[in-house]
């Protein structure tokens, strides 16, 4: 079965994706999101997003992006 997976960087985006027919949503918390322009979800926001989606039979995939090596060097 094909699953329509949509990104959500905010509650507004999540609601729009659900209302547009997404089967699943991927999102991230504030600490580990790699999407530069997404607001992402704090702990309370994650709870609300999961509850909203699950009440509508939509799955949530929480992404955790980390880097275990030094790929970039920044000077401050």
Residue pairs with C-beta under 8 A, 6 or more apart in sequence:
3 23
3 24
3 59
4 21
4 22
4 23
4 24
5 22
5 23
5 24
5 25
5 26
5 61
6 17
6 20
6 22
6 24
6 25
6 26
7 13
7 17
7 25
7 26
7 27
7 35
7 38
8 14
8 17
8 25
8 26
8 27
8 49
9 27
9 28
9 33
9 35
9 37
9 38
9 39
9 40
10 38
10 39
10 40
10 41
11 41
11 45
11 48
11 49
11 52
14 25
14 27
14 49
14 52
14 53
15 52
17 25
18 25
18 52
18 53
18 56
18 58
22 58
23 58
23 59
24 58
24 59
24 60
24 61
25 49
25 53
25 58
25 59
25 60
25 61
26 60
26 61
26 62
26 63
27 33
27 40
27 41
27 46
27 49
27 60
27 61
27 62
27 63
28 34
28 35
28 38
28 40
28 41
28 62
28 63
28 64
28 65
29 40
29 41
29 42
29 43
29 46
29 62
30 40
30 41
30 42
32 63
32 64
32 65
32 66
33 40
33 63
33 65
34 63
34 65
41 49
46 62
49 60
50 60
53 59
53 60
54 60
